[in-house]
Amino acid sequence: MALLCALFEGLDRLAPGSDAATKRALGLIDDLPSRPAVADIGCGAGAASLILAEATGGTVAAVDIHTPFLQRLAARAAARGLGGQVHAVAADMARPPFPDRAFDLIWSEGALYSIGFEAGLGVLRRLARPGGWIAVSELTWLTDEPPTEAERFMAGEYPAMTTVPRNLEIVRAAGFAPAGHFTLPGTAWTDDYYGPVRERLVAFRADHPNDADAAAVADAMQAEADLYDRYGESYGYLFVVARAA
């Protein structure tokens, strides 16, 4: 985990996504309070946190377990005049230190998989105020018959991965009413995520010569990026916006 965090040091995104996709999801929400209480769970370096603070005018509790990511977020927030709105919270996303029903909007891009989609939605349900909103992205099969190589890879990386209809069922079962959903465009993977990651891999390998563990981390990330190049049409991130029922 330490090596994986080191690989992502200095990068704005730790999972596929884009500013445009974040704004598109936010556009599906129509009646937030004028200064909402927002949480970004598993925020990483806070790419979404900054957009949420700017767009909503509210306060954003940005939660991540890796302190260097939060330090980078705090610096970026201060540089954009958002230091009073974005509050970095070092905590396990499975046990965020907030009272029940604390937030009008809860965001989580590409992060809930780390504790399981259903379990993650349970955490968000506890934190959401009645009528409050969530916006989450989840790795999802876009076909009922995925390519064998992709299916084998994901069986090792994320065996709980399922289809769009099933994930929408999971959202409903967690106590949310979906208001809209879309799939991340391919550029959110190739340009916004894997492009910077591939550049970072060069420096990461140079920083860890003769380190077998670091080489294994780099090789795994390269294999993941190459897999998307071959089979990206068969899987993607489903972005769901839903309201607490």
N, C-alpha and C positions, 0 to 999 in steps of 0.2 A: 504493500500500500504506500509506503514511503517513497519508493521509486516511481510509482504511478503518479503520485502527487508532484514529484520532482519533474516528471515529464511534462506536466501541464502548467508548471510555473510560468507566469508571464502571458499565458493565453487568456483571451476573453471568454471563450466558450469551452465547456468541458463535455458537451454533448451536442449533437446536431440541433440546429436552430438558427434563427436570424432575427434581427431587429424587426424586419417586416412581418415575420410570423407572429412575434410577440404582440405587435400593434394590431394585427388582424384579429387575434384572439381577444384582445382587449376591446376591440370594436364590436364584439358580440354581446357585450355587457352594457345595459342601457340605463340603469338607475342606481348607480352607486351614490352614497352620500357625498357631499361637496368635499370633504376631507376624510376619506375612508381610512380605516385601519387595515393595513395590508401585511400579509406575511409571504415571504418567498422561501419555501422550504427546500433545502438542498440547493442553495443559490450559487454555489461555486464562487467564481469571481464576480458575480452579480450583474451580468449583462442585462438580464430582465429586471432586476431590482432598480436599476437606474431609470429605465424606461417607465416602469410603474410609478416611481416617485414623480417624474416629470409630467406624465400624462394625467395622473389622478390628483395631484396636489396633496396626497395623503402621506402618512408615515408608513415606512416599510421596514418590518422586522426581517432582516436577511439572515437566514439560519444556515450554517454549515459547520461541519466538525473540524475542518482543516483551517487553522488560524491564518497561515500565510495567504490563503485565498481571501479571507475576510479583511486582512490588512490591505491587500490590493484594492478591494472594493471600497474600503473607507477612504483611501487616497483618491480614487477616481471620483467618488461622490463629492469629496471636498473640492476637487478641481472643477466640478460642474456646478458648484453652489448648492449641493444637495445634502451637505453634511448634517443639517438639522432635521432632515426627513428620513434618511437611510440609517438604520441602526443595526450594526453587525452583532450577531448573537452566535457565539461558539457553543454548539450543542448537537447532540445526536438527533437526527431528524425523526427517529422513531419515538423520541421522548422530548419534544420541544417544551421549554419551560414557560408555558403560557397557560392561563386559566381557560376553562371551557368557554366556548362561544365568544372568543375575544376578537374575531376579525370579520370584516365585511367582505374581504376578498383574500383568497389563499391561492398562491401560484406555485407551480412546481414543474419545471421543464426538464425532462430526461433524467429524473432523479428517483422517482418512487420505486423503480425496479429494484433498487438496492435493498429495500426492505419488503418488496413484494407489492404489486399494484393494489391488491385488496387490502392488505395491512396498511399501506400508505393512505388509501382513501379513508380508512377508519380513523387515522390520526387527523386528517383534514376535516372529517365530519365532526369530530369533537371540538375542533377549533372554530368552526363556522357558526356565525350567528344565524338565527332563523331567517330564512330568505337570503342568506349570504351566498356568495359566489365562489366557485373554484375554477381554475384553469390548469389543466395538466396535460403533459405529453407522455405517451407510452409507446415503447417499441412494439410493433404490430405486424403480423403477416397481412399482406395485401392480396393474397391469393389463397385459394383452398388447396392448391397443389404446389408448394414451394419446391424450388430446385433441391436436389438431393444434397449437394455440397453445402448450400446455405442452411438447409434444415439440420444437417449434421453439426455444423459450426454452432448454430444457435442452441442446439440441444446441450452443448457443453457450456455455453455462456449464459443462456437465459431460457431454461427449459419451460418456464411458465408462459412464454410468449404465445399469444393467441391472435384471433382475428378481430376485425373491426366490430362486427355484430356482437361478439362475445364480450369485448371490452366495454361496449356501451351497456350491455346487460350488467356487468360488474359495477359500473358507475351507478346505475339505477338501484341495484341491490344494496349499495352502500348508503343510500338515502339521498341521492341527488337526482334532479331532473335535468337531463341534457338539454341545452338550449341551442347548441350548434357544434359542429366538428368539421375538421378538415385534416388532410395529410400534408405534412411538411413537403415543400418542393425539393427536388433533387439538389438544387443549388445550396440549400441549407445544410446539406451533407458535404458536397464536393468543394464548395467555395468557402462557406462560413466556418466549417468545422475541420474537415480533413485537409484542406489546403494549409492552414496554419499548423496543424498537427504534423503534417509531413515535413514542413520546414523545421519545426522544433525537433523532430527525430534526428536530424543531422547533427544538431548541436548536442542533443542528449547523448548520442552514441560517442561523440568526441569527449564529452565530460566524464564518461564512465568506460574508459578503455579497459579491456581485460576483465570486465565484470560480467560474469555469466548471468547473474540475476537481472542486471540492467539490460543485457542483450536480449534476454527472454521477454522482458516487458516491451522493449522496442519491436521485437519480431512479432509479438502478438498484436500490437497496435497496427503495424504495417499490414499484417494478414487481414485484420478487420477492415482497413481502408480498401485493400485490394478486393476483398469480397464484395464490398458495396459497388465497386466499379463493374463487377461482373453480374451481380444479381440484384442491384438496387431497385429494380422495378418490382421485385417480389416482396419487399418489406420496407417499412418506413416508420416514422413517428406519427401516431394519431394524436392530434391536438383536440381536446374536448373541453368545452366550456359548459358548466352545469350549475344549477342552483340547489341549495339545501332545501329539501322538501319539508 
